[in-house]
Amino acid sequence: QSRTQAHTHPSSDRNSQKMAKAMKVAMKKATAMKRKAVVKASGAAAASITKKKVPVPKGLGKIRIGIIHGKVFDPVKVGTHDRNYPEKLKIKNNRGPTAAGWGGQYMADVSTGLKIARLQPDIFEIDFMKMDDVNPKRLAKNHLTFNFWGDMSIAIADGKVALGKTIMGIQKDCHNTRHYPEWNYYEWVLHKSRYMKQCIKAGIPMIPTIFVDNGFNAKAVLKQVQAKGWDKFLVKPAYLAFFGQGVIHGKTQDFVDNLEPFLQYERDNTKQKEFLVQPYVLKPNGNVFDEIRNFFVDGEWKYSIYTDGTDYEGFYEQPAGALKEACKQLAIRTYEEVKKVSKWEGKPIDTLLNRIDIGVVPDKSLKLGYKIFVNEIEPQICTWLGRYCPYEIADLM
């Protein structure tokens, strides 16, 4: 094109310039007319939308989270409670011989609910309820309800059998009531003989146990204990029992000499079908074994707390070292068994919280220096021991 232009006549060049100028003016007019048409059309479209008055759907509201609370023994760290902690939810009676609670006014279960609302006040609304408030109609108002304290075992232990049956029905229908946790997993945890047998089958060390599966027979049990050669032993229910409820213990020879206390235990427990019979497990100083309690949150090991076997004030975070690591690894193996039964809507799900208690007995004959074994698996209603963990427990939960 440049070579052609180089050989054109000067008059042709002037004509070309005039034509280009005319075309430029025409293009400007066309563009201006097009802009006016677009503005006019968009204005008409906007007017037509306004005229239709399309209704805007109302918001669906906040996500309602139910928190079943009632712990009086699981305080948060001093000074970490929510500044708007409701007065009616504080545990006031927490000192002295008649105290109903321990550790202060501010508990971990309520604090967790308050933390959810504090973090996302525009999204979540919290429905705090005690065990006595739990019913299908109340839970139907919530998108999801977490039970931190107030399950059927606690209701039954408090003598509220009808309430216990109601809560059990809610858990069994959890896919409609949206109650967490669901029933089968929870019943597995409450049914100590179920998880013990599963763990033993998986090769996880536990206290030697005689499983009584079809009612207590004092003479038959004592005969089995003698065959084991146990000098001292204890018996406890395998289902729906905690805080030492329903336990009898003593020296084997004392029961041989006088069977009557054992026979009375049999008569007192005719409604209970399953029992665990175990030998005393003592430290070299004669005291009951200690525990290192391992906590799993959302499927992950998070922290471990030492608890003394006899001193109820003997708590602290287990220091780093070989014993802590060995207990952690045993707890992780055990949690793999928990995962086999934890489900939601038929699908596997990590549990919100589990505590796996590892028994610890000093033993110089072992390389570790301790004999360790699984003593218990606990669900989220257990003590979280937030005063001693390396986290702010409400934040973590």
C-alpha positions in Angstrom: 0.0 0.0 0.0 2.8 2.5 0.8 4.5 1.7 -2.6 1.2 2.5 -4.5 0.7 5.7 -2.6 4.3 6.8 -3.4 3.5 6.8 -7.2 0.0 8.6 -7.1 -0.6 12.0 -8.6 -0.7 15.0 -6.2 -4.3 15.8 -7.3 -5.3 12.2 -6.5 -3.7 12.6 -3.1 -5.8 15.7 -2.3 -9.0 13.9 -3.4 -8.2 10.9 -1.2 -7.7 13.3 1.8 -11.2 14.8 1.2 -12.8 11.4 1.0 -11.2 10.3 4.2 -12.3 13.4 6.0 -15.9 12.9 4.8 -15.9 9.2 5.9 -14.6 10.2 9.3 -17.5 12.7 9.8 -20.0 10.1 8.7 -18.6 7.5 11.1 -18.9 9.9 14.0 -22.6 10.6 13.2 -23.3 6.9 13.0 -21.7 6.2 16.3 -23.6 9.0 18.0 -26.9 7.7 16.6 -26.1 4.2 17.8 -25.3 5.4 21.3 -28.6 7.2 21.5 -30.4 4.1 20.4 -28.7 2.0 23.1 -29.5 4.5 25.8 -33.1 4.6 24.7 -33.4 0.9 24.6 -31.8 0.3 28.0 -34.0 3.0 29.5 -37.1 1.3 28.1 -35.9 -2.1 29.5 -35.3 -0.6 33.0 -38.7 1.0 32.9 -40.3 -2.3 32.0 -38.6 -4.1 34.9 -39.7 -1.5 37.3 -43.3 -1.7 36.0 -43.3 -5.5 36.6 -42.5 -5.1 40.3 -40.9 -8.5 40.6 -41.1 -9.5 44.4 -37.7 -10.1 46.1 -37.7 -13.4 48.0 -37.5 -12.9 51.8 -34.3 -14.1 53.5 -34.2 -17.6 54.9 -33.0 -16.3 58.3 -30.0 -17.4 60.3 -28.7 -20.9 60.8 -30.1 -22.1 64.1 -27.7 -24.2 66.2 -29.0 -26.0 69.3 -26.6 -26.5 72.2 -27.7 -28.9 74.9 -25.7 -27.9 77.9 -25.5 -28.6 81.6 -21.9 -29.2 82.5 -21.0 -27.9 86.0 -17.4 -29.4 86.1 -15.8 -28.3 82.9 -14.7 -24.6 83.2 -12.9 -22.5 80.6 -9.6 -20.8 81.4 -9.9 -17.9 83.8 -10.5 -14.7 82.0 -11.5 -16.3 78.6 -15.3 -16.3 79.1 -17.6 -14.4 76.8 -18.2 -10.9 78.1 -21.9 -11.3 77.4 -22.2 -14.7 79.1 -25.9 -15.0 80.0 -26.5 -14.6 83.8 -29.0 -17.4 83.8 -26.4 -19.9 82.4 -23.7 -19.2 84.9 -22.9 -21.9 87.5 -23.1 -20.0 90.8 -23.0 -22.8 93.3 -19.4 -23.9 92.7 -17.6 -23.6 96.0 -17.8 -25.4 99.4 -19.0 -28.8 100.5 -22.5 -28.4 99.0 -21.3 -27.1 95.6 -23.1 -28.4 92.6 -20.3 -27.3 90.3 -16.5 -27.0 90.1 -14.0 -24.5 88.7 -16.1 -21.3 88.4 -19.2 -20.0 86.7 -18.2 -20.3 83.0 -18.4 -23.7 81.4 -17.0 -25.0 78.1 -20.3 -26.2 76.7 -22.1 -22.8 76.9 -18.9 -21.0 75.9 -18.7 -23.0 72.7 -22.2 -21.9 71.7 -21.4 -18.3 72.5 -18.2 -18.5 70.5 -20.1 -19.7 67.4 -22.4 -16.7 67.7 -19.5 -14.3 68.4 -17.6 -15.4 65.3 -20.5 -15.2 62.9 -23.4 -13.2 64.4 -24.9 -12.6 61.0 -25.1 -16.3 60.2 -25.7 -18.2 63.4 -28.4 -18.1 66.1 -27.8 -20.3 69.1 -30.6 -22.1 71.0 -29.3 -23.0 74.4 -31.3 -25.7 76.2 -30.9 -28.0 79.2 -31.6 -31.7 79.2 -35.2 -31.2 80.5 -36.0 -28.9 77.6 -35.1 -31.5 75.0 -38.0 -32.7 72.9 -38.7 -33.3 69.1 -40.7 -30.1 68.7 -37.8 -27.9 70.1 -35.2 -29.6 68.0 -37.4 -29.3 64.9 -36.8 -25.5 65.0 -33.0 -25.9 64.7 -31.0 -26.8 61.6 -28.6 -28.8 63.8 -28.4 -29.6 67.6 -25.2 -30.5 69.4 -25.6 -32.5 72.6 -22.8 -31.5 74.9 -24.5 -32.7 78.1 -27.9 -34.3 78.6 -28.0 -37.6 76.8 -30.3 -40.6 77.7 -27.7 -42.1 80.1 -27.6 -39.0 82.2 -31.4 -38.7 82.2 -31.7 -42.3 83.3 -29.0 -41.8 86.0 -31.0 -38.8 87.3 -34.1 -41.0 87.6 -35.8 -39.4 84.6 -36.5 -42.6 82.7 -39.3 -41.1 80.4 -37.0 -38.2 79.4 -34.2 -40.7 78.7 -36.5 -42.6 76.4 -37.5 -39.4 74.6 -33.8 -38.4 74.1 -33.0 -41.9 72.9 -35.9 -41.7 70.4 -34.5 -38.3 69.2 -31.1 -39.8 68.6 -32.4 -42.8 66.8 -34.3 -40.4 64.5 -31.3 -38.1 64.2 -31.7 -37.7 60.4 -35.0 -36.0 61.0 -34.3 -34.3 64.4 -30.8 -33.3 63.2 -29.4 -34.3 66.6 -25.6 -34.9 66.9 -24.3 -37.5 67.6 -26.4 -40.2 66.0 -27.5 -43.2 67.9 -25.5 -46.3 66.7 -22.1 -44.7 67.3 -23.2 -43.2 70.6 -24.7 -46.5 71.8 -21.4 -48.1 70.9 -19.5 -45.8 73.2 -22.0 -46.2 76.0 -21.8 -49.9 75.6 -18.3 -50.5 76.9 -18.2 -54.2 76.2 -18.9 -53.5 72.5 -16.0 -51.2 72.0 -13.7 -53.3 74.2 -14.3 -56.4 72.3 -13.7 -54.6 69.0 -10.5 -53.1 70.3 -9.2 -56.4 71.7 -9.9 -58.0 68.3 -7.8 -55.2 66.7 -4.9 -56.0 69.0 -5.2 -53.0 71.2 -4.0 -53.6 74.8 -6.7 -53.3 77.5 -7.2 -54.5 81.1 -7.8 -58.3 81.2 -11.6 -58.6 81.4 -14.2 -61.3 82.1 -17.2 -60.3 80.0 -20.6 -61.2 81.6 -23.2 -61.0 78.8 -26.3 -62.6 80.2 -26.9 -61.5 83.7 -24.8 -61.6 86.9 -24.3 -64.9 88.6 -22.3 -64.3 91.8 -21.1 -67.9 92.3 -20.1 -68.4 88.6 -18.3 -65.1 88.5 -16.3 -65.7 91.7 -15.3 -69.1 90.3 -13.9 -67.4 87.1 -12.1 -64.9 89.2 -10.4 -67.6 91.2 -9.4 -69.4 88.0 -7.7 -66.2 86.8 -5.7 -66.0 90.1 -6.7 -62.4 90.8 -6.1 -61.3 94.4 -8.4 -58.3 94.1 -11.0 -57.5 91.5 -13.9 -55.2 90.7 -17.3 -55.6 88.9 -19.1 -52.9 87.1 -22.0 -52.6 84.6 -20.9 -52.7 80.9 -23.7 -50.4 79.8 -25.0 -47.0 80.8 -22.8 -46.6 83.8 -20.3 -43.9 84.7 -18.7 -42.1 87.7 -18.3 -45.5 89.4 -22.0 -46.3 89.5 -22.9 -49.9 90.2 -19.4 -51.0 91.2 -18.5 -53.7 93.7 -14.9 -54.5 94.5 -12.7 -56.2 97.1 -10.3 -59.1 97.9 -11.1 -62.4 96.3 -10.6 -64.3 99.5 -13.0 -62.0 101.4 -15.8 -63.0 98.9 -14.8 -66.6 99.2 -15.2 -66.4 103.0 -18.5 -64.5 102.8 -20.4 -64.6 99.6 -23.4 -62.7 100.9 -22.3 -59.2 99.6 -21.8 -60.7 96.2 -25.2 -62.4 96.2 -26.8 -59.1 97.3 -25.1 -57.4 94.3 -26.6 -60.1 92.1 -30.1 -59.4 93.5 -29.7 -55.6 93.2 -28.8 -55.8 89.5 -31.3 -58.2 88.0 -32.2 -55.6 85.3 -28.6 -55.2 84.2 -27.5 -57.9 81.8 -23.9 -57.0 81.0 -21.0 -56.6 83.4 -17.2 -56.3 83.3 -15.0 -58.1 85.8 -11.4 -56.9 86.0 -8.4 -57.3 88.3 -7.1 -54.4 90.3 -4.5 -52.5 88.3 -2.1 -50.8 90.7 1.1 -48.8 90.6 4.1 -50.1 92.6 3.1 -47.8 95.4 -0.2 -49.6 95.7 -2.3 -46.7 94.3 -4.7 -47.0 91.3 -3.1 -46.4 87.9 -2.9 -43.0 86.4 -4.3 -41.9 83.0 -3.1 -39.8 80.1 -6.3 -38.6 78.4 -6.0 -38.0 74.7 -8.4 -35.6 73.0 -9.5 -35.9 69.3 -11.3 -32.9 67.8 -12.8 -33.3 64.3 -10.9 -36.5 63.8 -7.5 -35.1 64.8 -5.4 -35.7 67.9 -5.1 -32.3 69.6 -3.8 -32.6 73.2 -3.3 -34.9 76.1 -3.8 -34.3 79.9 -2.3 -36.3 82.7 -4.8 -37.3 85.4 -3.7 -38.8 88.7 -5.4 -42.0 89.7 -6.2 -40.9 93.3 -5.6 -37.1 93.4 -8.7 -35.3 91.9 -6.6 -32.1 91.7 -3.8 -33.9 89.9 -4.2 -32.6 86.3 -1.7 -31.0 83.9 -0.9 -31.1 80.2 1.3 -34.2 79.6 4.8 -33.0 78.9 6.5 -33.9 75.6 8.5 -37.1 75.6 8.5 -40.8 74.9 5.5 -41.5 77.2 3.3 -38.8 75.7 4.2 -40.0 72.2 3.5 -43.7 73.0 0.1 -42.9 74.5 -0.7 -40.7 71.5 0.1 -43.4 69.1 -2.0 -46.0 71.0 -4.9 -43.5 71.1 -4.6 -42.9 67.4 -4.8 -46.7 66.8 -7.9 -46.8 69.0 -9.5 -43.8 67.2 -9.3 -45.9 64.0 -11.9 -48.2 65.7 -14.1 -45.2 66.5 -14.1 -44.2 62.9 -15.5 -47.5 61.8 -18.8 -46.8 63.6 -19.1 -43.0 63.4 -21.5 -42.1 60.7 -23.9 -39.3 59.7 -26.7 -40.0 57.2 -25.1 -43.4 56.5 -21.7 -42.0 55.6 -18.5 -42.0 57.7 -17.8 -38.8 59.5 -15.1 -37.7 61.9 -16.5 -37.2 65.4 -16.7 -33.8 66.9 -14.8 -34.8 70.1 -13.6 -38.1 71.6 -11.4 -38.6 74.7 -9.4 -41.8 74.7 -8.0 -42.6 78.2 -4.7 -44.4 78.3 -3.9 -46.2 81.5 -0.3 -45.8 82.7 1.5 -48.0 85.2 5.3 -47.6 85.9 7.2 -50.8 84.9 11.0 -50.8 84.9 11.1 -54.1 83.0 9.8 -52.4 79.9 11.8 -50.2 77.5 9.3 -47.3 77.8 9.4 -47.6 81.6 5.6 -47.9 81.7 2.9 -50.4 80.8 0.2 -48.6 78.9 -3.3 -49.7 77.8 -6.7 -48.3 76.7 -9.0 -47.8 79.7 -11.9 -46.0 78.2 -13.3 -44.3 75.1 -15.4 -41.2 75.9 -17.8 -39.1 73.8 -18.3 -35.4 73.8 -20.2 -35.3 77.1 -17.0 -36.1 78.9 -14.8 -33.5 80.7 -12.8 -31.6 78.1 -10.3 -30.3 80.7 -10.0 -27.0 79.0 -8.3 -25.4 81.9 -5.2 -27.6 81.2 -5.1 -27.9 77.4 -2.8 -25.7 75.2 -5.8 -24.1 73.4 -8.7 -21.9 74.3 -11.2 -24.8 74.3 -14.2 -22.8 73.0 -12.1 -21.6 70.1 -11.0 -25.1 69.3 -14.4 -26.6 69.5 
